Amino acid sequence: MPDSARSSVFSRCQFHSQARRTTRRAFTLFEVMIVIFFFLGLGGLVAYNLLGTKEDAQDKLAKIDMQTIERALKQFRFEYGRYPTDDEGLDALWNKEKLTDEEEAKKWKKLLEEPMPTDRFGNQWGYRQQSEHGDEDKYDIWSYGRDKQEGTADDIISWKLEEGGQQPSGTQAAPKPAG
């Protein structure tokens, strides 16, 4: 084979290998779509987990708020020998004018620095001076939770449920708060 033919074959092979190299550097549409779907799926998982975490945090904060109210109620009982009446409600913990007895109003002190008339979900806290769920010397406090529906799994209550999540026999679910 003459040198010119050899160089011609060599240059053609070199041209084809360069052409192949340049086309192999690009991604196919299919590869790009796989990468996009991967990142969309990953983003969806992250968003789902973050939203669930936020809801769990709100539920836990609502339970902590209830515990704060319960501590204030215990302090109220220590100070006055009773829990606030149904008419006075939880407002008596931060509002002196809610007390009905003038003598008690004279020695009143704020038991909650910040008023807490509603829970984290915008529901008014339910309160009853005398419990209908066991110990009648104790109060009932409740929140209907995120779904604002009575008797659902997300309700936050101050009384203990029987095994299986049932209301104690002979009792009723928390009533709708007045007002």
Rosetta blueprint (number, residue, H / E / L):
1 M L
2 P L
3 D H
4 S H
5 A H
6 R H
7 S H
8 S H
9 V H
10 F H
11 S H
12 R H
13 C H
14 Q H
15 F H
16 H H
17 S H
18 Q H
19 A H
20 R H
21 R H
22 T H
23 T H
24 R H
25 R L
26 A L
27 F L
28 T L
29 L H
30 F H
31 E H
32 V H
33 M H
34 I H
35 V H
36 I H
37 F H
38 F H
39 F H
40 L H
41 G H
42 L H
43 G H
44 G H
45 L H
46 V H
47 A H
48 Y H
49 N H
50 L H
51 L H
52 G H
53 T H
54 K H
55 E H
56 D H
57 A H
58 Q H
59 D H
60 K H
61 L H
62 A H
63 K H
64 I H
65 D H
66 M H
67 Q H
68 T H
69 I H
70 E H
71 R H
72 A H
73 L H
74 K H
75 Q H
76 F H
77 R H
78 F H
79 E H
80 Y H
81 G L
82 R L
83 Y L
84 P L
85 T L
86 D L
87 D L
88 E L
89 G L
90 L H
91 D H
92 A H
93 L H
94 W L
95 N L
96 K H
97 E H
98 K H
99 L L
100 T L
101 D L
102 E H
103 E H
104 E H
105 A H
106 K H
107 K L
108 W L
109 K L
110 K L
111 L L
112 L L
113 E L
114 E L
115 P L
116 M L
117 P L
118 T E
119 D L
120 R L
121 F L
122 G L
123 N L
124 Q E
125 W L
126 G E
127 Y E
128 R E
129 Q L
130 Q L
131 S L
132 E L
133 H L
134 G L
135 D L
136 E L
137 D L
138 K L
139 Y L
140 D E
141 I E
142 W E
143 S E
144 Y L
145 G L
146 R L
147 D L
148 K L
149 Q L
150 E L
151 G L
152 T L
153 A L
154 D L
155 D L
156 I E
157 I E
158 S L
159 W L
160 K L
161 L L
162 E L
163 E H
164 G H
165 G H
166 Q L
167 Q L
168 P L
169 S L
170 G L
171 T L
172 Q L
173 A L
174 A L
175 P L
176 K L
177 P L
178 A L
179 G L
